[in-house]
Amino acid sequence: MNPLRLAIIGAGIFARDAHVPSLCNLRDRFTIAAIYSRTAASAQALADVIATAQGDATDGAPAAPIALYTDLTALLESPTIDAVDVVLPIPVMAPILEQVLASGKDLISEKPLAADVATSRRLLAAYRDHGQERGQVWMVGENWRYETAYVRAAELVRNGTIGRPLTCHMALYLPMVEGSKYFGTTWRRSAEFFGGTLMDGGVHH
């Protein structure tokens, strides 16, 4: 099977430091064919990172060229893109997801879907009413569902080992130190993003 031709929507820290390395290690399944960002400069910067990472993964073999977009509609209309990876700040995620869902392209998107429950429900309803019917695939990239401890806990609940749970208590300590690159991200410290780091990290739980 030929690798899926994937477009990355968003060129920020998490696209660069988390998604790109994983995708470059899965070159038998995905080809990074395009990047969308609001500015050509940030799209090019991510393309440069990808070129270096792909070269390292293939012992210097040349990588396929990557198309750069600042027009999302043009990207979504391209027949050379099979699926998209949406890696955007929470405050701007929802309208982009609406466009991608309407395009019919398969997608994976970062968590959470939106900054509030009502918007998230609207997105899910749009997908159920239209996307699922035409076979569109949408996955939310919540990595903690694959954490060993959580997988094991779910197994113990399903097979009845611990009986029927009535309540659960979890204590987590996730410091966001001032020198963290994530702490320094502008949108995480903006008053427009009412949940801040608590919303961004708390959605895991």
N, C-alpha and C positions, 0 to 999 in steps of 0.2 A: 504494500500500500504506500502511495506517495505521501510524504509529510504534508500536514495541513499548512497552508500559507496563512500566517498569522500577522495581524496588525496590532501593535501596542498603542493604546490610547492613553497618553500621559507620559511625561518624560522626567518625572521627579525622582526623589531619593529612593522610594520603594521599588519603582520600576527598575532603576539602575542596580540597586544593591540586592534585591530579592528575586524579582521576576527574571531579569535577563540572565543571571548565572544559571538558574534552573533550566530555562529554555535552551540555553546554549549546550547544556548537558543532555538535552533531549532532541538533538538535531535529527535523529532518525524518525521523530514524530512531528516536529514542528520546524518550519522555516520562517524566520522573522522577515516578513516581506515588506512591512511598512511601519511607519511611526507617525502618529498624529500628536501635535502639540500646538499650543496657541501661538508660539513663535518658532520661526525657522531655526533660530540659533539653538534653542533647547532641543528641538528634534535632531539637529545635526550632532549636538553633543552626545545624545544618547546613541545615535548611530555609530559614532566613533568608539564609544564604550563597547558596543556590540561587536564591531569589527575586530577589536582587540581580543575580546573574549572568545569569539569564534575562531580566530587565528590560533589562540592558545589551545583550544579544544581539538583542533585538527592539525596540530604541529605545523602551523604556518600556511596551510592550504588556503587559497583565496576564497572568501565568502561571497555569497550571492549579493548583488546590489540591493539596497533597501530604499524604497520610495518614501519620501518625506512629504507630509501633508500639514497644512495649517487650515485646510477646509475639510471639516468632518464629513459633510455631505458627499464630497467627491470621493473620499476614501470608502464610504459605505456603499457607494454606487459602483465601485471598481469590481469587475469580474475576476480580478487576480487575487482577491482576498477571500479566504474561506471562513475565517473566524477572527474575533477580536478579543484582546485582553485589556480590560478597562482598569487602569491603575490611577485613580484620581482622588483628590481631596474630597472628603465627605460633603462639604457644602455645594460642590458643583457636580456631584455624581449623578443625581436623579435625572436631570434633563438630558444628559448624555446617554444614560441607559434607555430612556424613552426613544431616542433616535435609533440606537442600535437595535432595540427590540422591534421597532417598526421596519427596519431594513431587512429583517429576516435572517441576518447572519448569526451563526452560533457565537456564544460569548462566555467568557469567564470574567467576573467582576470582583473587585476588592470588597471587603466588608467595611461597614454595614451598607445596606442598599441606599439608605438616605438618612437624613438627620432626624426624622420623626417617623412614628408608626404609621400615620395616615398616608404619607407619601410612599412608604414601603408597601403598604397594602395596595395602593393604586398601581404600582409597578407590577406586583405579583398578579393582580387581576388582569392587567393588560397582557401579560405573558400567558396566563391560563386561557384567556379568551381567544387569543390569536396565535401566539408563538407555538404553543404545544400542539395545536391542531395541524400546523404545517411542518411539524417535526423539528422545530428550532430547539437547540440545546442551550440551556443557561445554567451555569454553575457559579455559586458564590464561593470565593476562595477563602473559606474559613479553615485555616490550617490546624487549629486545635482539635478538630474532630478526628484527626489522625494521630494525636499525641497518645503514646502508649498507655499512660495512666487512665485517660478517658475511655479509650477503646476497651481496656480491661474492666473498668467500672461498668460500662454499658453491657458487657458480656455477663458480668455477675448479676446484673439486674434482670437481663433477658432470660437467663437459665434458672433463675429462682434461687441461686446460691445464698443470697442474703435476705430472702423473703421479699415482701412487698414494701418498697420504700415509702415512708410517710412524709419525711422531710429530709432536707440536706443542708449542711452547713459547710461553707467553704471560706477559708481565710487566705488571701493572696497579698503579697507584698511586691509591688512592681514599681520601684523608684524611677522617676524621670529626672535624672540629674541635670543640672544646668548646662553642662558641657555636651550633652547628648545632641547629636545632629537632628534627632526627631523633635526634641524640645525647642530647638532653634527654628523649626519650620514655621513660617509666618502664619499659615492658616490655622495651625493648632493653638496659636496664642491670640487669635482674633476674637473679639466680642461677638462677631457674627456667627461664629461656631460655638453655640452655647454649651456644648458638652465638653469641649476641650479634650485633653488627654483621657479623661474619664470615659467619655463616649467612645473615643478611638480604641482604647484598650479594653474597656469594660464589655464591649460587644462580644468578646471572646467567651464570656462567662454567662 
